[in-house]
Amino acid sequence: MFSQKDIARYYDLSESQYRFFWNLDKSLSLHYGYWDDSTKNFHEALLNINKVLSAKAAISKDDKVLDAGCGIGGSSIWLAKNIGCSVTGISLSEKQVNKANALAAREGVEHLAGFEQKDFTATGFPSDSFDVVWAIESVCHATDKSAFLKEASRILKKGGRLIMADFFKKENLDGKDAQQVQQWAHGWAVEDFSTKEEFEKQLQQAGFSDIRTEDASHAIMHSAKKLYRSYFIGRVLGFLYRFINRNPAPQGKKNIDTAWLQYKTLKKNLWKYLIISAEKN
Ligand SMILES: C[S@@+](CC[C@H](N)C(=O)[O-])C[C@H]1O[C@@H](n2cnc3c(N)ncnc32)[C@H](O)[C@@H]1O
């Protein structure tokens, strides 16, 4: 099982790879993005998911938003700049939180977007204090996803919205399929992915209704392929790093393998990328 320290460490060690392969400094994004007919390039796709999710959750400038698992703050800063709402971002990584606060200041939105090192399953925020809980590719890390949902339900006001985008494995996987999906998950410090069915049940149990699920796998396919292609570059760079340093790059080999696995398993329909919205009863 991955501890909170393991997850934070995974992100801290992987930062340079995200910077190299994922345009991190410009996009501030640690997610797949969302490609639609009007998307011209990767950078646009990375930002586009913010547009898609904020529209689905009808976020307005009067909303108080929690960005649960905020990375280096890309979505929070986007929301503050483009919608003008106030956002609190939380991450397990102190390094990410410090970076996010510095980026919010650089972008002139520190009065709207602030970041703290906290666990989204036990935030310590008062009950009924947020209008929206937002989570992109972060809830997958929770070993017990219902712990996140219970906490989201507690801190949301009545009628508050949950909006998230994440990976969900196909039901009843077995054999090599199950093994490949698990190997990918573990490479990203994820214990296991939920299935859509299991997660929807947990949403209801946590007090959510009006649950809407959209399969957005088609909208991440370009990014999944781009990540897959980086596998080959990563192999060469990994070889050079080992050759020069006589040591493997930290987290390097695992991230190279996951780049291959995530695409192969997506092409085999072993998982889906879902956008889920729900309302607190
Ligand atoms: C793939 S990154 C996504 C970051 C951001 N949502 C984005 O789209 O750029 C996953 C994030 O979830 C955070 N995370 C994972 N488990 C968490 C937990 N229990 N509490 C708070 N943050 C968590 C990690 O620290 C990391 O910042």
The ligand as an SDF file (V2000), in Angstrom:
LIG
                    3D

 27 29  0  0  0  0  0  0  0  0999 V2000
   -1.8360   13.5800  -11.1660 C   0  0  0  0  0  0  0  0  0  0  0  0
   -1.6570   14.8370   -9.9630 S   0  0  0  0  0  0  0  0  0  0  0  0
   -2.9460   15.9150  -10.5220 C   0  0  0  0  0  0  0  0  0  0  0  0
   -2.7000   17.3300  -10.1060 C   0  0  0  0  0  0  0  0  0  0  0  0
   -3.7190   18.3400  -10.5820 C   0  0  0  0  0  0  0  0  0  0  0  0
   -5.0660   17.9490  -10.2270 N   0  0  0  0  0  0  0  0  0  0  0  0
   -3.6140   18.5630  -12.0640 C   0  0  0  0  0  0  0  0  0  0  0  0
   -4.5470   18.1730  -12.7600 O   0  0  0  0  0  0  0  0  0  0  0  0
   -2.6170   19.1490  -12.5130 O   0  0  0  0  0  0  0  0  0  0  0  0
   -2.3320   14.1390   -8.4680 C   0  0  0  0  0  0  0  0  0  0  0  0
   -2.3030   15.0720   -7.2690 C   0  0  0  0  0  0  0  0  0  0  0  0
   -3.0910   14.4770   -6.2330 O   0  0  0  0  0  0  0  0  0  0  0  0
   -2.4590   14.7330   -5.0010 C   0  0  0  0  0  0  0  0  0  0  0  0
   -2.9660   13.7730   -3.9990 N   0  0  0  0  0  0  0  0  0  0  0  0
   -2.9640   12.4330   -4.0340 C   0  0  0  0  0  0  0  0  0  0  0  0
   -3.5190   11.9210   -2.9180 N   0  0  0  0  0  0  0  0  0  0  0  0
   -3.8850   12.9780   -2.1510 C   0  0  0  0  0  0  0  0  0  0  0  0
   -4.4920   13.1160   -0.8800 C   0  0  0  0  0  0  0  0  0  0  0  0
   -4.8300   12.0620   -0.1240 N   0  0  0  0  0  0  0  0  0  0  0  0
   -4.7210   14.3610   -0.4080 N   0  0  0  0  0  0  0  0  0  0  0  0
   -4.3590   15.4630   -1.1280 C   0  0  0  0  0  0  0  0  0  0  0  0
   -3.7750   15.3870   -2.3410 N   0  0  0  0  0  0  0  0  0  0  0  0
   -3.5300   14.1770   -2.8430 C   0  0  0  0  0  0  0  0  0  0  0  0
   -0.9880   14.6010   -5.3030 C   0  0  0  0  0  0  0  0  0  0  0  0
   -0.2270   15.1830   -4.2750 O   0  0  0  0  0  0  0  0  0  0  0  0
   -0.9410   15.3460   -6.6470 C   0  0  0  0  0  0  0  0  0  0  0  0
   -0.8100   16.7090   -6.4030 O   0  0  0  0  0  0  0  0  0  0  0  0
  1  2  1  0
  2  3  1  0
  2 10  1  0
  3  4  1  0
  4  5  1  0
  5  6  1  0
  5  7  1  0
  7  8  2  0
  7  9  1  0
 10 11  1  0
 11 12  1  0
 11 26  1  0
 12 13  1  0
 13 14  1  0
 13 24  1  0
 14 15  1  0
 14 23  1  0
 15 16  2  0
 16 17  1  0
 17 18  1  0
 17 23  2  0
 18 19  1  0
 18 20  2  0
 20 21  1  0
 21 22  2  0
 22 23  1  0
 24 25  1  0
 24 26  1  0
 26 27  1  0
M  CHG  2   2   1   9  -1
M  END
$$$$
